[in-house]
Amino acid sequence: MQQVASLGNDNVSRTTLHYTPRGYSVLFMNLGSWRTAISATLHCLTGCAIGEVLGMVLATWWGWGDVASILLAVALAFFFGYLLTFVGVRRSGADVATAVRTAIAADTVSILVMELVDNAFILAVPGAMEAMLTDALFWVSLMAALAIAFVVTVPVNRWMIGRGMGHAAVHHLHAGDAGHAAHADHAAHEHDHSAHDHHGHH
């Protein structure tokens, strides 16, 4: 039988006890930790970086202006950010609707903050928007912008996760899956144990 206990604020930490053949083991998840926030932000950074680079490459190739370039890069950053979470949640066994809802809940604020900081920095760097893909300034300013956006977004994610928002939705989903799996394993163990006892009586 699955047992769940909470330590401190329910939105900050959770300890789940689940049955294993060797007894009860502890699955501990500190939702408010810096490590969790950093992991969530790196996830968003990956999607944003893919979208930013692809957007800038396409906009430069097509000869688009600054505003159109930024809008395309932001749109693709959101798309790839959501896509990475969507794929991960789908792999955990969730249906399409649940995966979409989880991705939107987990990543929207994180990507928004990252894109605001990222693009504000690039706009502030003289010549960065006019730089071509072959210019060092293009890549240096983009990497610096993403690095600064990462530093700013980590505490935002930590604050949200600690209150059960943002990427906490993904962690809760995975924790639920782990709980269901543990419960199924425990039920199977109990069934095997009962069958063994019944056979022993004979």
Residue, then its C-alpha position, 0 to 999 in steps of 0.5 A: m500500500q502506498q504511503v505519502a508523507s510531506l515534510g514542511n510546505d507541501n509545495v516545497s518538498r514531498t517524500t513518497l514511501h513506496y513498496t519494493p521487494r526489499g521493503y519500503s524505499v523513499l522517493f524524495m523530491n525537493l521541489g523548491s531546491w536550486r538544483t530543480a530550478i537550474s534543471a528546469t531552466l536548462h531545459c527551457l534554455t535548450g528550447c530557447a537556444i534552438g528557436e533563437v538560432l533557427g529564427m535568426v538564421l531563417a530571418t537573416w537568410w530571408g532578409w527580414g528586418d529586426v522586428a520580424s527577426i525577433l518575433l520569429a525567434v521568440a515564436l520558435a523559442f516557445f515552440f521548441g521549449y514546449l516541444l521538449t517538455f511535450v515529448g518528455v511528458r508523452r514518453s512518461g505515458a501521458d496522453v496528448a492533451t495532458a502533455v500539451r497542458t503540462a508543457i504550457a503550464a511548465d514553460t510559459v513563464s520561464i520562456l517568456v522571462m528568458e526571451l524578454v531578457d535575451n532580446a533586451f540584451i541583444l537590442a542593447v548591444p550596438g550592432a548585434m541585430e545587424a550582425m550577420l551569421t558569419d560575424a563573431l558579434f552575432w554569436v558572442s552576443l547571442m551566447a551572452a544574452l542566453a547566459i544572462a537570461f539563464v541567470v535571471t530565470v533560475p530564481v524565477n523558476r525556483w520561486m514558481i516551483g516552490r509554490g507548485m507552479g511552473h515545472a512543478a507540474v512536470h515533477h508532480l506528473h512524474a511523481g504520480d507515475a512513480g506512485h502508480a508504478a509502485h502501487a502496481d508492483h506492490a499489488a503484484h507482490e501481494h498477489d504472489h505472496s498470497a499465491h505462495d501462502h495458498h500453495g503452502h497450505h496445500 
